[in-house]
Amino acid sequence: MRVDQAEGLRQIVKNFENKGFKMSINAKGEITGVRLGKMIKGNKADYSSSLFRQIGRYIIRKFDGKIVDTAA
């Protein structure tokens, strides 16, 4: 894979992730595992709604109830 191809692939992945998709790239440089993920926007990071939930202004980890961030 050439440098300009890798940069183009990086840009494609970034654009999809900004729209809420999750994807992975295999060793051959092929995009695999594309799926739409539901995300919660926090101040430090985006969190998957399957593992975290938002209660008021806090983002809480589902399995132990620990506050991990505040919502944006």
C-alpha positions as CSV (number, residue, x, y, z in Angstrom):
1,M,0.0,0.0,0.0
2,R,1.4,3.4,-1.0
3,V,1.6,6.3,1.4
4,D,-1.1,8.3,-0.5
5,Q,-3.4,5.2,-0.4
6,A,-2.9,4.8,3.4
7,E,-3.7,8.5,3.9
8,G,-6.8,8.2,1.8
9,L,-7.9,5.1,3.8
10,R,-7.3,7.0,7.1
11,Q,-9.4,9.9,5.9
12,I,-12.3,7.5,4.9
13,V,-12.2,5.8,8.3
14,K,-12.1,9.1,10.1
15,N,-15.1,10.4,8.1
16,F,-17.2,7.3,8.9
17,E,-16.2,7.4,12.6
18,N,-17.3,11.0,12.8
19,K,-20.7,9.9,11.6
20,G,-21.0,7.3,14.4
21,F,-19.8,4.2,12.5
22,K,-17.3,1.7,14.0
23,M,-15.0,-0.1,11.6
24,S,-11.7,-2.1,11.5
25,I,-9.1,-2.6,8.8
26,N,-7.4,-6.0,8.2
27,A,-3.8,-6.6,7.4
28,K,-4.5,-6.3,3.6
29,G,-5.8,-2.8,4.1
30,E,-9.4,-3.7,3.6
31,I,-12.2,-2.1,5.6
32,T,-14.1,-4.7,7.6
33,G,-16.6,-4.9,10.4
34,V,-18.5,-1.7,9.5
35,R,-21.4,-1.1,11.9
36,L,-23.3,1.8,13.2
37,G,-22.6,2.4,16.8
38,K,-24.6,4.5,19.2
39,M,-22.3,6.8,21.0
40,I,-22.7,9.1,24.0
41,K,-20.7,12.3,23.7
42,G,-18.6,13.1,26.8
43,N,-16.2,15.9,27.5
44,K,-13.1,13.6,27.3
45,A,-14.3,10.9,24.8
46,D,-17.2,9.3,23.1
47,Y,-18.7,6.3,24.8
48,S,-20.6,3.3,23.4
49,S,-24.2,3.2,24.6
50,S,-23.9,-0.6,25.0
51,L,-21.3,-0.2,27.8
52,F,-22.2,3.2,29.2
53,R,-25.3,5.3,30.0
54,Q,-26.0,8.9,30.6
55,I,-27.8,9.9,33.7
56,G,-28.3,13.6,33.9
57,R,-24.9,15.2,33.1
58,Y,-22.9,12.1,34.1
59,I,-21.7,9.2,31.9
60,I,-21.8,6.0,34.0
61,R,-20.3,2.6,33.3
62,K,-23.2,0.1,33.2
63,F,-21.5,-2.9,34.8
64,D,-20.4,-1.2,38.0
65,G,-22.1,2.2,38.1
66,K,-18.8,4.2,38.2
67,I,-19.0,7.8,36.9
68,V,-16.4,8.1,34.1
69,D,-17.1,11.5,32.5
70,T,-19.6,14.3,32.2
71,A,-21.8,14.7,29.2
72,A,-21.0,17.4,26.7
